[in-house]
């Protein structure tokens, strides 16, 4: 299941204002973050970091047991959006190791 831009990485609730939509009614251009938009920073198995966006409810209830689901979503989205890119193949043994931090999008500078 592909992640949708401007939406919560877990539940797909829109967490950014949608300025324009594509023919399938998916967000095509985003405006400012809504009040419930949060950016969570994850530590990956290979030592790198990754940020994902969540609604406050999902950010508060997120458990490590959901990390594999989130990683699969990220990878499926990457493969769909950038077909044939060699980076995706290098990530098959990577994944989310832990949550490093959480910040409201309105506080992101």
N, C-alpha and C positions, 0 to 999 in steps of 0.2 A: 504494500500500500504506500503510494508515493506521498511525501510531505508536500503541503500546499504553501506557497509563499505567502507570508503575511498572516499565517494561521499558527495556532498552537501545535507544537511538534507531536503532542500526544492525542488531543481530542479534536483537532481541526477547527476549533472556534476562531473566528477572526479576531486578531489582537492588534492589527494595524488598520487604519482607515483605508478603504479601497477606493482609489481615485478612478480606476478604469478596470474593466473586465474583458477577458477574451471571449471568443465565440462560444466557449463551453461554460461561460459565467464564472470562470476561475479568476482570481485576482491577477491583473496584468501590470498594474502600476499602483504602488502603495504610497499613502500619505503618512501622517504622523502615527506614532504608537498610541494605542488606547491606554486607559488607566490601568488595566489589568495585564498589560504586556510585561513579561519578565525575560531577561536574558540569563540563561544558566550556562556556566562554563564547566566543561567536563575534561577530565584528564583521561587520555587514551592509553591503551596498552603499550604503544610504541613510544610513549613519552611526550607526544604532542598534545595540543589542546584543541578543543572544538566548542563553539558557542551554538546553542539552540534557543529558540524562542518558545515560551510557554505562556499559558494563561495562569493567573495566580492560583486558581484551584488545583490545576495539574502540577504546578511547581511545588505546592505545599504537600501534595499527596504522593509524589514520585518516590518510588522505591528502587533499590538496586536490581530487583528482579525484573524491572521494566527496561533496563539498559540494553539487553539484546534486541528487543523489539525496536527501540529507538535507533540502534545502529543499523539494523536491517532497513528501516525506513530511509535513513540517510543514504545508505549505499544504493538502494533502489532508485531514489531520486537522482543521485549523481549519475548512475548509468543511463537513466531515461533522458536527463538533460544534456549530457555530454557523451553520446554514444561513441564507443571506440577509443575513448581516452585511456591511456595506459595507466593512469594513476589508480583507477578503481581496482585493477588487478593486483596492485601492490598492497591493497588494504584487506585482503581476505583473512589474514590472521590478526588484524587489528580489531579494536572494539573499545567500548567505554569501560574504563577501570574505576572511575569514581567521580563524584561531583566536587568541584573545586570552589564554586562561588555562585552567587545569585544576586541579581541587581534589577531593579525596575528599569525598563527601557527609557523612561523619562529622565532617569539619572545618568544614562550613558552619555559620555561626552565624546 
